[in-house]
Amino acid sequence: MYQEFQLSKPIPGKVEFVEMPDGTRIHTITSGTGKTTVLLAHGYGFSHIEWNVIVEGLNQLDYRTIVFDQRGHGKSSIGQDGISSRSMASDYRGLIEYFNLEDCILVGHSMGGFLAMKFLIDHPDMQQKHIKSCVLMATFAGDVNKNNFQNRLQIPLIKSGILLKLIKWKPIGIGFGKSLIGENPDPEIVRSILEIFPQQDHSKLVPILKAFADESYYDRLKGISIPCAVVIGDKDATTPPFHTDNIVQEIPNTTRIDIPGKGHCLNFEAPDEIINAIQLMDR
């Protein structure tokens, strides 16, 4: 699908800024008119734009979609509660309440999945009635540095601001982009990563990077009672498949979907498979 689609193409729809209790303003775009709403939560260092291919496909299948910029990303601000897993997961509740969502499907990529699991654990009353199912994509429930040289190298470089300077040099930039993709990386995907990632103010996002490594919610995942699809590319070096092994083991009602040859950016690498997973969760 993506080969016929410009990866940086804007997502059309109704733009709204949703204010959270602490003053954070979350930038959202709603599109489509279908009965089932899909709420899409992007990964670290990206923005709502990462979903443009998937939104196009879902709207064609008569789904309503809501994309948003996570707190501190894209056009969303940071309120008094700052950046943390707790505050960012609470934003999910604020969006669900603002849009009065019932029986929606929550999709979380990487950080978006980490926060989705944190949200579902911390706000169990949102399960079933408001969120009927969840797609967890290329994600983790914490402890992201475990057995992972790439993260132990890249995360400190992001925290220090050095990586943002290094990737301006084309060979390093291309190498960074390829590190997030599986086999036979498409140059257009690399270009899109290098366009979106530097747009974020990473200096303000350090606390959530710290949370990825310091926090772990694996022992609380049994508190997630809704059906979940856990999707992983078997060439994902950022959140290797052992994270998926642990998530599937702990969440009671899960379907595991392995995508051969794909890496961390499944939103661009395997949009059709992600759309299929969403349809599978539309029960």
Backbone as a ProteinNet text record, in pm:
[ID]
protein_1_A
[PRIMARY]
MYQEFQLSKPIPGKVEFVEMPDGTRIHTITSGTGKTTVLLAHGYGFSHIEWNVIVEGLNQLDYRTIVFDQRGHGKSSIGQDGISSRSMASDYRGLIEYFNLEDCILVGHSMGGFLAMKFLIDHPDMQQKHIKSCVLMATFAGDVNKNNFQNRLQIPLIKSGILLKLIKWKPIGIGFGKSLIGENPDPEIVRSILEIFPQQDHSKLVPILKAFADESYYDRLKGISIPCAVVIGDKDATTPPFHTDNIVQEIPNTTRIDIPGKGHCLNFEAPDEIINAIQLMDR
[TERTIARY]
82.9	0	86.2	190	264.5	337.3	366.6	437.5	352	222.5	132.5	90.4	158.7	112.8	231.6	218.8	325	324.5	435.7	438.1	427.5	453.9	440.9	311.7	222.8	97	12.3	-40.9	-124.7	-249.2	-297.2	-420	-537.1	-631.2	-746.2	-844.5	-920.4	-1021.7	-1044.3	-1122.8	-1157	-1048.1	-986.9	-880.2	-940.2	-902.5	-943.8	-827.1	-816.6	-720.9	-798.5	-766.7	-837.9	-755.6	-814.6	-741.4	-755.9	-641.9	-638.6	-648	-677.7	-693.4	-573.4	-452.2	-332.2	-295.2	-380.3	-354.5	-289.6	-247.2	-192.6	-300	-259.5	-350.8	-305.4	-392	-359.8	-420.6	-334.6	-376.3	-433.6	-556.3	-623.4	-677.8	-693.1	-759.9	-855.4	-981.7	-1083.8	-1124	-1126.9	-1167.8	-1247.7	-1327.9	-1412.5	-1541.5	-1639.7	-1772.4	-1823.7	-1736	-1780	-1830.4	-1901.2	-1958.4	-1850.8	-1745.6	-1637.2	-1526.6	-1484.3	-1375.3	-1245.1	-1139.3	-1005.4	-921.8	-871.6	-787.2	-643.1	-561.4	-425.3	-321.2	-235.1	-134.3	5.8	75.6	204.8	319.6	435.6	554	640.4	744.9	834.3	901.1	907.1	979.6	906.6	784	705.3	585.5	484.9	365	248.9	132	13.6	35.2	128.5	147	191.7	247.3	292.8	177.7	54	-60.9	-127.3	-70.1	-146.4	-183.7	-94.3	-126.4	-238.6	-227	-325.4	-461.3	-462.4	-588.8	-658.2	-582.3	-640	-708.3	-637.7	-694.2	-816	-810.5	-923.2	-1046	-1025.9	-1139.3	-1205.7	-1124.5	-1180.8	-1263.6	-1231.9	-1305.4	-1418.9	-1450.7	-1563.4	-1540.1	-1417.2	-1387.8	-1375.3	-1410.1	-1380.4	-1246.4	-1158.9	-1026.7	-1001.2	-930.8	-883.6	-734.4	-656.6	-512.4	-481.4	-371.4	-334.3	-183.7	-135.3	5.5	17.9	102.9	125.9	177	150.2	199	348.1	378.5	517	564.4	478.1	511.1	425.1	474.5	395.5	344.4	213.4	151.6	91.6	113.6	61.2	158.6	104.3	186.5	214.4	281.6	309.5	254.7	162.5	100.4	176.2	109	172.7	222.5	160.1	202.7	326.9	369.7	493.9	485.8	604.4	617.3	644.5	557.8	577.8	485.1	508.2	417.6	278.5	269.7	139.3	61.2	125.7	54.3	17.4	106.7	79.5	-28.5	-27.6	-132.9	-267.6	-265.5	-390.4	-449.8	-364.2	-415.8	-507.8	-481.4	-567.8	-709.8	-717.1	-849.6	-918.6	-841.3	-898.8	-954.9	-884.8	-934.1	-1059.5	-1060.1	-1175.9	-1299.1	-1280.5	-1393.3	-1439	-1342.8	-1379	-1461.7	-1418.1	-1487.8	-1602.8	-1622.8	-1731	-1727.3	-1609.8	-1590.4	-1643.8	-1712	-1756	-1724.1	-1679.2	-1647.7	-1547.5	-1449.8	-1349	-1231.8	-1150.2	-1029.5	-909.7	-825.9	-706.9	-586.6	-509.6	-390.1	-270.2	-169.1	-50.8	76.3	158.3	285.5	399.4	484.8	605.9	571	614.6	576.2	424.9	353.7	207.9	149.1	212.8	168.9	206.2	326.2	371	271	233.7	139.1	-2.2	-37.7	-169.2	-182.7	-78.6	-83	-87.5	-7.9	-10.2	-150.7	-210.7	-345.4	-448.2	-445.6	-543.5	-529	-405.1	-380.8	-427.3	-392.4	-423.9	-570.6	-638.1	-777.5	-863	-875.3	-948.2	-1094.5	-1152.3	-1291.5	-1311.1	-1201.7	-1210.3	-1221.5	-1185.2	-1190.7	-1335.2	-1356	-1485.9	-1580.1	-1633.3	-1732.4	-1670.5	-1559.2	-1499	-1398.1	-1314.7	-1216.5	-1254	-1294.9	-1336.7	-1221.3	-1115.5	-1000.9	-882.1	-766.1	-642.6	-547.4	-477.4	-368.8	-239.7	-150.1	-20.5	85.4	153.5	234.3	379.4	472.1	615.2	640.5	599.4	599.1	659.4	646.3	711.7	634.1	649.9	584.3	687.8	797.2	905.3	1034.2	1136.8	1265.9	1322.9	1318.1	1346.8	1495	1582.8	1725.2	1770.1	1682.4	1719.3	1764.7	1885	1939.3	1931	1957.6	1939.5	2050.1	2152.9	2265.1	2221	2132	2088.8	2026.3	1934.9	1871.2	1969.5	2059.5	2157.7	2250.8	2268	2349.9	2268.3	2150.4	2075.4	2007.6	1952.2	1875.6	1962.7	2083.8	2167.9	2204.7	2220.5	2251.8	2133.5	2012.5	1893.8	1884.5	1903.4	1894.6	1991.7	2112.1	2217	2201.4	2117.3	2101.6	2202.2	2294.3	2400.3	2343.1	2248.1	2194.4	2131.3	2059.2	1993.3	2094.3	2212.7	2319.7	2383	2403.4	2470.3	2388.9	2256.5	2176.9	2161.4	2207.9	2210.9	2315.3	2416.2	2515.7	2454	2440	2360.1	2391.8	2518.6	2545.1	2492.8	2509.9	2461.3	2308.5	2251.8	2107.1	2043.7	2099.3	2046.7	2062.4	2176.4	2198.2	2097.1	2066.6	1966.7	1830	1791.4	1662.1	1652	1758.3	1758.1	1751.4	1801.9	1800	1657.6	1563	1423.7	1338.7	1404.7	1333.8	1393.3	1316.5	1362	1441.9	1420.8	1497.8	1461.2	1558.3	1536.8	1469.2	1531	1466.8	1437.4	1315.1	1272.8	1325.6	1391.8	1445.1	1340	1216.5	1110	1074.7	1080.5	1055	1167.1	1290.9	1405.6	1390.8	1355.4	1340	1232.5	1121.7	1013.2	1053.7	1126.6	1176.2	1264.4	1353.8	1448	1379.9	1259.3	1181.5	1104.9	1044	956.6	1035.1	1134	1204.1	1269.9	1340.7	1405.6	1308	1181.6	1084.4	1045	1073.2	1032.8	1140	1096.3	1189.5	1226.3	1327.5	1363	1416.4	1465.2	1516.2	1406.3	1281.1	1169	1112.3	1156.8	1099.6	1185.8	1295.4	1387.8	1318.1	1221.4	1158.9	1090.4	1031.1	964.9	1067.8	1178.4	1287.3	1339.9	1352.3	1397.4	1296.4	1168.2	1063.8	1070	1102.7	1111.1	1204	1316.4	1417.4	1393.5	1345.4	1335.4	1206.1	1100.2	970.3	943.2	865.7	824.6	685	597.6	459.4	422.2	522	492.7	415.3	447.9	381.4	239.6	195.7	59.8	-28.6	26.1	-47.5	-169.6	-172.7	-290.6	-415.7	-397.3	-510.1	-576.3	-521.2	-582.5	-675.4	-804.9	-903.9	-960.6	-936.9	-993.3	-907.2	-963.9	-884.9	-777.1	-659.2	-547.5	-481.3	-441.9	-353.2	-216.5	-114.1	22.3	100	144.3	203.9	351.7	435.9	581.2	645.6	741	825	942.2	974.4	1078.6	1219.3	1230.1	1359.5	1361.9	1270.5	1263.3	1378	1471.2	1585.3	1557.4	1454.4	1421.3	1340.6	1239.2	1163	1163	1271.3	1285.1	1169.4	1148.1	1032.3	1019.8	1126.5	1109.7	1015.6	1004.5	905.2	764.7	742.9	613.7	587.4	690.8	675.5	619.5	677.9	637.7	497.5	464.9	332.3	224.7	248	150.9	134.7	242.4	236.5	152.7	154.5	91.8	-50.8	-80.8	-217.6	-304	-412.8	-488.9	-542.5	-597	-668.1	-594.7	-491	-408.6	-398.1	-383.2	-350.1	-216.8	-121.9	10.4	18.7	74.1	91.8	236.8	311	450.9	458	534.1	547.5	692.4	717.6	854.2	922.5	1048.3	1131.8	1110.3	1014.1	983.3	1043.3	1060.7	1125.3	1029.5	1074.3	1002	891.7	906.8	811.2	705.1	627.8	526.2	417.5	399.3	299.7	329.9	460	500.3	539.3	599	650.9	541.2	439.7	338.3	198.5	155.9	24.9	-91.9	-85.7	-196.5	-212.3	-99.5	-104.8	-161.3	-128.6	-182.2	-332.8	-375.5	-518.9	-591.5	-530.6	-590	-603	-501.1	-505.2	-617.5	-636.9	-745.3	-879.5	-895.5	-1020.9	-1044.1	-936.6	-947.3	-999.2	-960.5	-1001.4	-1138.9	-1198.7	-1329.7	-1437.7	-1453.1	-1546.3	-1672
-121.5	0	126.3	130.6	254.9	298.9	203.2	238.9	329.5	331.2	415.6	538.9	564.5	667.9	748.5	879.5	965.3	958.5	914.5	886.3	1011.3	1126.9	1250.5	1325	1260.6	1323.2	1354	1476.8	1511.3	1425	1405.3	1331.1	1430	1412.2	1503.7	1471.4	1570.1	1546.7	1668.1	1649.2	1756.6	1770.9	1887.6	1914.4	1974.6	1918.3	1972.3	1964.5	2062.7	2058.3	2027.6	1914	1867.4	1904.1	1982.5	2027.2	1927.1	1887.4	1796.3	1875.6	1808.6	1880.2	1964.1	1925.4	2001	2110.3	2131.8	2237.5	2191.5	2066.4	2012.8	2018.4	2059.8	2062.9	1957.5	1859.2	1747.6	1771.7	1772.9	1793.7	1663.9	1669.1	1550.6	1576.8	1469.5	1474.9	1356.3	1384.7	1281.4	1272.4	1151.5	1132.9	1004.8	998.9	883.3	892.6	815.2	822	685.5	587.8	452.9	438.5	328.6	301.9	275	203.2	168.5	272.6	323.7	420.8	350.6	386.9	336.9	455.1	445.3	548.7	505.2	584.6	544.2	627.8	560.2	625.9	597.8	701.7	687.1	659.3	632.3	599.5	720	693.5	800.3	869.4	1002.8	1080.6	1098.1	1046.9	1061.3	1152.4	1147.7	1228.8	1154.7	1217.3	1153.8	1115.3	1182.6	1161.2	1018.7	948.3	811.5	719	761.1	675.7	704.5	793	838.2	725	630.4	519.5	434.3	404.6	318.4	387.9	517.5	591.2	587	605	599.1	464.2	358.8	225.1	200	243.6	222.7	301.6	425.1	505.1	441.9	382.2	313.3	192	135.1	19.6	62.4	191.1	246.2	243.6	274	298.6	449.1	491.4	626.4	620.2	713.7	712.4	842.9	832	948.8	931.1	1023.5	1025.8	1147.6	1141.8	1254	1258.4	1377.1	1392.3	1369.6	1275	1250.6	1379	1390.8	1503.6	1529.9	1655.7	1693	1660.1	1601.6	1566.6	1649.1	1666.8	1734.3	1868.6	1888.7	2015.3	2012.7	1904.7	1895.5	1957.6	2021.2	2090.9	2001.1	2057.2	1988.2	2074.7	2018.4	2093	2081.7	2116	2123.6	1988	1879.9	1747.9	1696.9	1766.1	1730.7	1601.1	1549.3	1425.9	1310.3	1210.6	1088	982.2	857.1	752.3	772.8	820.1	840.6	950.8	1066.1	1178	1147.3	1081	1052.7	945.2	845.4	743.9	805.6	901.7	969	1048.5	1094.4	1164.8	1075.5	945	852.7	858.5	859.5	868.4	999.5	1109	1238.3	1240.9	1177.4	1172.6	1087	973.9	884.4	954.1	1026.2	1096.6	1214.4	1286.4	1402.8	1359.8	1252.7	1206.9	1110.4	1084.5	997.5	863.3	801.3	677.7	557.7	471	342.5	235.7	121.2	7.9	44.6	126	161.8	64	68.9	-13.6	79.2	46.6	124.5	58.6	137.1	86.8	166	97.1	164.7	110.6	200	163.6	201.2	106.5	131.7	206	332.5	410	414.4	424.9	428.2	302	186.6	61.3	51.4	95.8	101.8	182	299.3	384.6	326.3	255.3	191.5	87.5	7.5	-93.4	-26.8	77.5	153.3	210.2	265.4	322.1	215.6	101	-3.4	-59.8	-65	-113.4	-10.8	114.5	220.7	262.6	238.4	281.5	162.3	61	-59.8	-34.6	73.5	103.8	142.5	172.2	205.9	81.3	-34.2	-157.4	-202.6	-276.6	-334.2	-229.4	-137.6	-43.4	57.6	117.3	223	167.7	74.5	10.3	-136.7	-179.8	-319.6	-412.5	-357.5	-439.4	-348.7	-409.7	-331.9	-402.6	-324.1	-375.1	-313.8	-398.1	-356.4	-391.3	-290.7	-306.7	-264.6	-360.7	-331.1	-258	-321	-248.9	-329.8	-277.8	-331.9	-282	-350.6	-306.4	-256.7	-202.3	-150	-227.1	-190.5	-260.7	-267.5	-153.7	-154	-173.6	-154.8	-174.8	-318.9	-404.8	-543	-613.3	-670.4	-746.6	-668.1	-538.2	-456.2	-351.5	-384	-292.3	-166.6	-182.8	-66.4	39.6	-0.6	96.9	155.7	73.7	123.5	225.1	216.4	313.7	435.5	413.1	523.6	613	554.3	635.6	741.2	708	814.3	921.6	880.2	978.1	1070.6	1016.7	1102	1197	1145.1	1227	1344.2	1317.9	1420.2	1519.9	1488	1573.8	1545.1	1453.3	1423.9	1355.4	1264.3	1190.5	1284.6	1386.6	1479.9	1554.2	1575.9	1640.2	1540.8	1417.1	1317.6	1279.6	1268.9	1219.8	1324.7	1446.2	1544.7	1507.6	1427.6	1376.6	1256	1264.2	1169.6	1022.9	979.6	836.5	789.7	873.6	834.8	840.6	942.6	953.1	831.8	790.9	673.6	549.1	537.8	423.5	419.9	535.7	543.2	501.6	555.3	519.4	370.3	312.4	168.9	84.3	137.8	61.1	38.4	116.7	104.8	22.8	-30.6	-100.4	-240.5	-330.5	-467.4	-487.1	-600.1	-635.4	-544.5	-521.5	-443.4	-309.8	-225.1	-98	-8.7	38	124.8	265.5	327.5	462.8	566	547.7	641.9	634.8	514.9	502.1	569	546.9	611.5	763.4	813.3	957.6	1012.1	940	985.7	987.5	885.6	882.5	1003.3	1032.6	1143.4	1279.3	1281.1	1405	1427.5	1321.4	1335	1343.3	1256.5	1244.2	1374.6	1446.8	1570.4	1684.5	1669.8	1776.1	1784.7	1680.6	1678.8	1746	1807.5	1866	1757.9	1679	1562.8	1600.9	1722.4	1765	1764.6	1783.3	1784.6	1645.2	1548.6	1414.5	1315.9	1362.1	1274.8	1191.1	1247.4	1164.7	1038.6	1043.1	923.3	823.1	870.1	779.6	706.6	779.9	719.9	616.5	647.4	554	422.9	428.1	306.5	203.7	251.9	162.9	132.9	231.7	218.4	154.8	161.3	107.8	-25.8	-108.6	-236.2	-270.4	-308.8	-340.3	-483.5	-566	-702.5	-778.9	-753.6	-827.6	-777.8	-674.9	-622.5	-642.2	-703.9	-716.4	-807.1	-894.7	-979.6	-897.4	-770.7	-682.6	-632.4	-666.8	-628.7	-741.7	-713.9	-819.2	-819.6	-711.2	-705.4	-784.9	-828.2	-899.2	-807.8	-863.3	-786.7	-865.3	-794.8	-850.1	-787.4	-870.5	-822.9	-852.5	-746	-758.2	-722.9	-806.5	-783.2	-821.3	-740	-777.2	-857.2	-967.8	-1053.6	-996.2	-881.8	-813.8	-683.9	-669.6	-549.1	-549.6	-455.1	-444.8	-348.9	-265.5	-168	-232.2	-308.7	-386.6	-531.9	-604	-741	-830.7	-939.8	-1025.9	-1083.3	-1083.6	-1137.3	-1050.7	-921.7	-838.5	-889.7	-923.1	-977.6	-1110	-1194.7	-1321.5	-1297	-1199.5	-1172.3	-1111.9	-1022.6	-961.2	-1067.3	-1152	-1256.9	-1353.5	-1381.2	-1471.9	-1415.2	-1281.9	-1220.6	-1171.3	-1118.8	-1071.4	-1192.6	-1215.2	-1339.8	-1368.7	-1268.4	-1293.3	-1224.1	-1290.3	-1228	-1315.3	-1247.9	-1311.9	-1256.3	-1342.3	-1297.8	-1302.7	-1194.8	-1187.3	-1152.1	-1244.4	-1221.4	-1187.2	-1083.4	-1039.6	-1061.7	-1158	-1190.5	-1076.2	-1055.3	-961.6	-815.1	-781.8	-642.5	-601.1	-467.6	-414	-339.4	-223.4	-151.2	-60.6	-12.6	84	12.7	-71.6	-150.7	-63.9	56.7	148	178.3	184.9	208.5	79.3	-13.6	-136.2	-237.5	-243.6	-348.3	-294.7	-187	-128.2	-223.2	-305	-397	-497.5	-545	-640.9	-575.9	-448	-378.1	-357.5	-320.1	-305	-438	-547.5	-680.1	-711.3	-673.8	-697.9	-617.2	-494.1	-410.2	-473.9	-521.5	-586.8	-712.8	-786.3	-906.6	-871.1	-754.2	-712.5	-645.5	-628.6	-565.3	-672	-714.1	-825.2	-771.7
0	0	0	85.3	102.5	-23.8	-112.7	-234.5	-323.3	-299.4	-377.6	-297.9	-187.5	-95	-44.1	-44.2	7.9	160.1	218.6	361.3	447.4	392.8	469.7	437.6	361.9	322.9	445.9	457.6	573.9	582.8	705.4	728.2	726.1	637.1	632.8	744.4	787.1	888.4	976.3	1079.2	1170.9	1276.9	1285.1	1381.2	1508.1	1622.3	1752	1849.1	1937.5	2047	2174.9	2236.1	2354.5	2477.7	2567.1	2685.8	2799.6	2855.6	2968.8	3099.9	3212.1	3339.5	3380.6	3339	3379.9	3280.1	3179	3081.8	2953.1	2946.8	2821.6	2713.2	2593.8	2479.9	2378.4	2356.1	2268.4	2130.4	2030.3	1891.2	1836.7	1783.3	1730.8	1591.5	1515.1	1384.9	1377.3	1353.4	1338.3	1192.3	1139	999.5	985.3	881.1	858.7	937.5	896.8	959.2	1000.5	1007.1	1039.7	1181.7	1206.8	1338.4	1442	1402.7	1496	1487.1	1603.7	1610.1	1646.7	1576.3	1606.4	1654.5	1777.4	1837.5	1824.4	1751.8	1713.9	1788.2	1864	1947.4	1893	1851.9	1784	1881.7	1823.5	1900.8	1933.7	2013	2057.4	1938.4	1945.9	1846.5	1714.9	1708	1586.4	1615.4	1534.7	1554	1489.9	1490.7	1432	1286.5	1218.8	1075.2	1043.9	1144	1116.8	1077.6	1104.4	1078.1	943.8	860.5	743.9	647.5	627.3	537.2	596.5	725.4	791.8	800.8	830	834.6	699.1	593.3	458.7	436	472.6	454	540.7	667.3	758.2	715.1	671.5	625.4	503.6	416.4	299.7	341.5	458.5	510.5	603	604.1	680.2	830.6	871.4	1011.9	1035.5	1153.2	1199.7	1272.7	1245.6	1308.5	1383.4	1494.8	1568	1589.9	1534.8	1559.2	1645.5	1718.2	1803.6	1821.7	1853.6	1889.9	2039.7	2076.5	2217.8	2285.4	2413.6	2493.1	2462.9	2427.1	2398.5	2259	2177.4	2039.1	1944	1822.3	1720	1767.1	1757.4	1794.6	1935.2	2010.1	2145.9	2245.5	2347.3	2446.6	2567.3	2664.9	2791	2903.9	2980.4	3089.4	3220.1	3328.5	3459.9	3509.4	3466.7	3514	3442.4	3338.2	3270.4	3191.6	3160.6	3084	3178.7	3175.4	3252.8	3195.3	3230.4	3183.1	3241.1	3364.3	3427	3356.5	3335.2	3273.5	3129.1	3056.1	2915.3	2899.9	2989.5	2986.5	3023.8	3115	3153.6	3038.7	2946.6	2829	2747.1	2746.5	2672.6	2729.7	2862.9	2926	2888.3	2891.9	2857.6	2716.7	2623.4	2485.4	2474.2	2540.6	2535.3	2592.6	2701.9	2763.1	2677.8	2619.2	2536.7	2415.7	2350.8	2230.5	2262.8	2392.4	2437.8	2365.2	2366	2291.8	2368.5	2297	2348.9	2245.7	2294	2206.3	2097.1	2131.5	2031.6	2038.1	1936.5	1930	1951.2	2048.2	2078.5	2012.6	1936.1	1869	1919.9	1970.5	2021.7	1959.7	1906.6	1845.1	1937.6	1973.2	2051.1	2181.1	2198.1	2314.9	2330.1	2217.3	2222	2281.5	2256.3	2315.4	2462.1	2496.4	2636.3	2719.7	2668.5	2739.2	2736.9	2629.5	2623.6	2733.6	2752.9	2858.9	2996	3015.7	3141.3	3164.5	3061.8	3070.5	3109.5	3042.6	3069.1	3210.4	3260	3395.7	3499.3	3475.9	3573	3570.8	3457.7	3442.9	3399.4	3484.4	3443.9	3410.3	3461.7	3430.9	3284.6	3214.1	3071.8	2983.9	3039.8	2962.7	2943.8	2836.4	2800.2	2741.3	2823	2772.5	2675.7	2713.7	2632.7	2531.5	2576	2487.6	2477.7	2359.6	2346.9	2312.1	2251.3	2214.6	2185.9	2172.5	2159.5	2064.6	1983.4	1899.8	1952.1	1999.1	2052.5	1949.4	1900.4	1779.3	1805.5	1786.8	1802.9	1933.9	2044.1	2170.5	2284.2	2405.1	2524.6	2645.3	2757.9	2881.6	2981.4	2930.5	3013.8	2993.2	3073.7	3072.2	2930.6	2861.4	2718.2	2685.5	2784.3	2759.1	2777	2826.5	2853.6	2726	2731.7	2617.8	2487.4	2493.5	2373.6	2362.2	2285	2266.8	2192.9	2094	2015.5	2105.5	2194.3	2282.9	2383.1	2434.9	2532	2467.2	2335.8	2263.2	2223.1	2162.2	2103.4	2207	2312.9	2408.3	2476.4	2525.3	2580.8	2478.3	2351.9	2247.8	2221.7	2232.6	2219.1	2337.6	2459.4	2579.9	2576.2	2526.6	2525.1	2411.9	2314.2	2197.3	2087.7	2114.8	2016.6	1893	1913.6	1798.9	1697.6	1746.3	1654	1568.5	1622.9	1545.6	1448.8	1496.3	1412.6	1289.8	1307.3	1193.8	1083.7	1109.4	1001.9	896.3	939.1	844.8	774.7	646.2	569.9	598.3	600.2	624.5	760.1	864.1	996.7	999.9	936.9	931.9	865.9	753.7	683.2	769.6	838.1	927.3	1040.7	1097.5	1204.4	1152.3	1036.8	979.2	953.1	898.3	868.5	994.9	1106.8	1231.8	1282.3	1231.4	1273.1	1175.2	1072.1	964.3	950.5	894.7	877.2	750.3	686.8	567.1	449.9	362.7	241	268.8	352.6	391.3	271.5	264.4	155.2	179.5	81.6	100.2	138.3	91	123.6	272.7	332.2	475.5	553.5	512	578.1	570.7	453.5	436.8	531	543.4	629.1	775.6	819.6	957.6	984.4	892.2	909.9	894.5	841	833.9	963.9	1017.1	1134.2	1264.5	1282.3	1410.9	1456.9	1371.1	1417.5	1446.8	1408	1433.3	1580.7	1657.3	1797.8	1884.5	1994.5	2090.9	2192.1	2158.9	2239.6	2377.5	2392.9	2523.6	2629.4	2586.9	2680	2705.7	2627.5	2634.2	2711.8	2769.7	2841.8	2949.4	3027.4	3132	3080.4	2961.6	2912.5	2861.9	2807.9	2771.2	2894.1	3002.8	3128.9	3177.8	3161.3	3205.1	3127.9	2999.1	2918.7	2983.2	3036.6	3093	3240.5	3315.5	3461.2	3508.8	3427.7	3468.6	3399.4	3467	3409	3458.4	3365.3	3398.9	3362.2	3332.7	3292.1	3399	3526.6	3633.3	3661.5	3589	3607.7	3483.9	3381.1	3255	3265.7	3365.4	3382	3412.7	3448.5	3473	3346.7	3230.6	3102.8	3060.3	3059.1	3034.8	2893.5	2817.5	2682.6	2584.5	2472.6	2370.9	2312.8	2292.4	2236.1	2124.6	2019.4	1918.2	1940.4	1948.2	1969.5	1841.9	1774.6	1642.1	1649.7	1591.7	1597.5	1464	1420.3	1308.1	1359.5	1295.7	1352.9	1335.2	1265.9	1252.8	1334.1	1428.5	1511.5	1612	1597.5	1689.4	1804.2	1791.2	1895.2	2007.2	1971.4	2069.4	2021.3	2047.6	1996.4	2038.9	1965	1988.7	2129.5	2211.2	2346.3	2429.1	2396.8	2464.5	2432.8	2305.7	2265.5	2335.7	2347.2	2418.3	2558.1	2628.6	2766.6	2774.8	2679.3	2678.1	2654.2	2555.1	2522.5	2639.1	2708.7	2822.6	2936.8	2953.1	3069.8	3046	2927.1	2900.7	2867.5	2940.1	2926.3	2786.5	2717.8	2591.6	2477.4	2426.3	2322.7	2198.6	2086.2	1959.3	1913.7	1888.4	1844.6	1692.5	1634.1	1489.3	1460.6	1402	1364.2	1216	1184.2	1045.1	1001.3	916.4	876.5	802	835.1	761.9	793.8	879.8	909.6	1043.2	1056.9	1174.9	1266.5	1314.5	1418.4	1363.4	1242.1	1186.2	1103.9	1170.6	1100.9	1040.5	1093.4	1036.5	890.7	855.4	717.3	645.8	718.9	657.5	625.3	709.8	694.4	726.6	660.1	693.6	671.1	567.5	541.6	655	708.2	818.4	944.9	968.4	1085	1068.7	950.2	924.1	943.9	899.1	919.7	1068.6	1146.3	1291.2	1356.3	1309.6	1362.8	1329.8	1207	1169.5	1252.2	1282	1365.1	1504.6	1555.1	1689.4	1688.9	1573.4	1564.2	1581.2	1706.5	1735.9	1800.1
[MASK]
+++++++++++++++++++++++++++++++++++++++++++++++++++++++++++++++++++++++++++++++++++++++++++++++++++++++++++++++++++++++++++++++++++++++++++++++++++++++++++++++++++++++++++++++++++++++++++++++++++++++++++++++++++++++++++++++++++++++++++++++++++++++++++++++++++++++++++++++++++++++++++

